[in-house]
Amino acid sequence: MELNTGQQRLLFAVVVVALAGLGFWLVSGRTHESASPPAVSPSGTPTASGTPAATGTASVPPATVPPPASASTVAGGADIYQWLPFTQADLTAAAKTTLAFAAVWDTTSYTESGTAYAAKLAGLVTTQYVATLVYDYGTSGVAGQRLSEKQVSTGTATIDSITSFGASPTSITFAVSIAQQVTSTKPTATSDGVYSITVEQDGGNWLVDNMELSSLGNQ
């Protein structure tokens, strides 16, 4: 359906309203998860500060999954999803995959092999992208430092917003805040970053196809 300028503006406004409910729920979920320790990216180590680290096997914190957005209609009963390349259920499933992936990506241990890391990503990442992530995880400089310092990292993630979406294939890009913490033989290090995570629809599933650092907070 081709929309005129007025309809496009109306659609934009309604989408903002619909996603506001999603954002409110996610913020509430983030408050409940504040007791969970955050993590470090497998491709780098944040600035150190804090207490001496402990070693062990990292555990993946439960992901916060948003319920379906409540505002899906406009005056007159029009369903906004008729103008979007995904359904309300798709949006919820895409967000669930995004948060599950973020938790796995940032929850690692120096005792964990590349094969084990890849196994955790199975069902969350496309075949092409998982190869990139495993390569980054096993890069000699990163892997060597992780092992020598006995690093154990954990992370928590919260979806801040939808930044874009597309069709053919259907995709949604989320802005995701990830709080990171790493313990090791050095003092505990923490950082907060905002990442753009893109998920694509593959049959009945949603899989992560790309992740990029948007901004890095205080360390």
Secondary structure, DSSP 8 states (H G I E B T S, - for coil): ----HHHHHHHHHHHHHHHHHHHHHHHHHHHHTTTS-----TT----EEEEE---S-------------S--B-TTS-BGGGGSSS-HHHHHHHHHHHHHHHHHHT-EETT--HHHHHHHHTTTB-HHHHHHHHHHHH-HHHHHHHHHTT-EEEEEEEEEEEEEEETTTTEEEEEEEEEEEEESSSEEEEEEEEEEEEEEEETTEEEEEEEEEEEE---
